Amino acid sequence: MVMARVSVVVPTYNRRESVIEAIDSIRDQTFRDYEIVIADDGSTDGTPLALFEHLGAQPEAIGVLSRMSPNSVKPFSHAFLHEDRTIQYHYGINRGLSTARNRGIRSSRGEYVAFIESEDLWDEAHLKTTIDFLDEQNDTKVCRVGERYMRDGKPRTRRHTCTNSGWIFDVALEASPMSTSAVVLHRSCFRACGSFDENLPACDEYDLWIRIASRYPIQFLKGPVVTRRSGRPDGSSRAWSWERFRVYALEKAFQGGSLAPEQRFLVAQEIVQKCERLVDGFRRQKSEERSNFYERKRRRFAQEVRKLRCSTVAV
């Protein structure tokens, strides 16, 4: 099979209907030099058979799946051609979205990697706009487009929307500045920064974008947008508790040894702020043990902020 310039990674789990719509939005792209890498995280709703039938996999493969119950499918990989483009299907044990994404990255072969979540949709010019830009800007490795948010067919507003371009490390620390569905990046970024952290049950995107944004400028492109149907609602009563995963990611970055002093200062500041929110949240829940844990962490990084402030001023 011929190597494509772009590998589109599609992680999915029990989204049989919506993943077909997501893949159809890939097939509608005006840019055609791509392969599709579907990383199924152990779906039990008949997703493999539905996709094989929809995309025209080999009859023998369809026949095997049709004789199996959806919840008895074992891990397998299968590749076939659809409209002269390669489709890779990798079915694995259910281990979480970050594991599925990494499986897709490892299997991909393109110069560039793009993602689309199984509930999201691309505008038809998404790949052409991003790849044309990356081809023109040889020193740029990462770009992203805008996002629109839909729920039950109706638009909704997201509190945190970032349209900044360039070095957006400070923005990335506060909240994830983009969804994976909006990003196209050169595969060398994964060699330099690693891939998704499979230890994180949530906020794995936030963790990766911190690492990416610390090393690369990220360019925002106007034009096509991604229709987000997979995002969690902003303002959730439990949203504050996710800060513990972000604190984990920030600590990892702080201790990783690859940040400049100014970046470590910003990270330490952000840890203090997020710990303050966790302390308040756990106190309201009357969870003194967890509240005290994040209070100790807050104090430790408040000291780091003071030390780094002095060292950066001295420089």
C-alpha positions, 0 to 999 in steps of 0.5 A: 500500500502507498504511503500517504502524506497524512495519517488521520487517527480516529480513536473510538469506543462504542460510537457506532453511528457517530464514528461513521459520520466522522469518517465520512467527513474525512472522506469528503475532504478536498485534500486526498493524500491521506490514510485513515487509522481507526483505533477501536478501544474495544467497542462492544456495540458492533462498531467493527462490523458496521464500519467494515460494511460501510467502508467496503472491507473484504467480504471475508473479513465482513463474514468473520465479524458477522458471525461473532457477537459484538462483545466477543470480538478479540484484538485484531488489526486489518488493513484494506483499500477504500477509494484507493486510500488505505484504511487501517483498523486496529481493535484492542482491549478497552484501556482508555482513549489515550491508549487508543490514540497512541495505538493509532499514532504508532500504526500511522505512516504519514508525514503528518498526523491529524486526529478526529474524535469519533463524535466530531466532524471536519469541514471539507477544507480542513486538511487542505487548509492545514497542509497547505499552510504547513507546506508554505511554512517550513519552520512550522510543525503544528497548526490548528483550526477553530471549533464550533460546539454543538449539543443535540443539534444546537450550538453552544458556547464554550467558556475558554476559547483560544485563537492565539498563534505562536508561542502559547505556552502560557495559555496552554497552562491555564486550560487545554487551548485546543481539541485533538480534532482541530490539530495537525502536526508533524510526526517528529513532534511525537519523537521530541515530546512523547505521546499521550500519557496513558496513566491519565484517565482525563486531561491527557490532551492538556498534558500533551499540549503543555509538552508540545507548546513548550517546544513549538509555536502553534499557529491558529488558522482562520477558515474551516472549523471543527464541529465538536460534538464530543466535548464535556459541558463547561461549568460541570459541578465536578469540573474543578476536580479535574484539576488534580490531573492537570496538577499531575501533568504540570508537576511532570513538566516541572520535573522533566528537565526540558523547560526554560527557567521562565517556563518553570516559573509559569508552571509553578505559578499555575500549580499554586493556582490549581492547588488552591482550587482543589483545596477549596473544592475538597474542603467543601466536600469535607475531604480533609485528607485530600484538602491537606494533601493539595495544601502541602503541594500548594505551599511547596510550589509557592516556595518554588515561585519565590525562588524562581522569581528571584533567579529570573530577576537576577538573570 
